[in-house]
Each structure stands twice: as C-alpha cells, then as structure tokens.
C-alpha cells in the first residue's frame, strides 16, 4: 500500500488523524466538519467517511435522537 497506514486521500487522512487523536470520545459529524472550518461540503465529508469505513480504518456509532440520528465516528486503531 503506497500510503501505508493512511487512507490515501487528503480529506480522509485529516479525518483519520483527528479520529486517532480522540479515540475515547470519537467525533460527531459537526466536529468532523469543524476540522475543515466548515469549508467542505457534506458530500465530500461523507465520501471520506465512507472510504474510511470501507477500508476498516473508522467506524460509526449511531444514536437515536428526536431528530436525525447522531453519528459518532471512531478510529478503529491508533496510529502506528
């Protein structure tokens, strides 16, 4: 794998770094958006999170709320 332990794309890599920095609490979608000062579209963030999940580098826990479910994302392993 060319990128070793990284996801391979800049957006996914930054998200993964942030998730690894907070492995206990994880990050909500809002917090993930905040990594990029809310300058990235939800579509770009969604694609990066899907990529991380598909490659088993991150996982999502969804919690029911009165509105849409709250998603919290976690790194599946700490950086090597």
Secondary structure, 3 states (H helix, E strand, C coil): CCCCCCCCCHHHHHHHHHHHHCCCCCEEHHHHHHHCCCCCCHHHHHHHHHHHHHCCCEEEEEECCCCCCEEEEEECCCCC
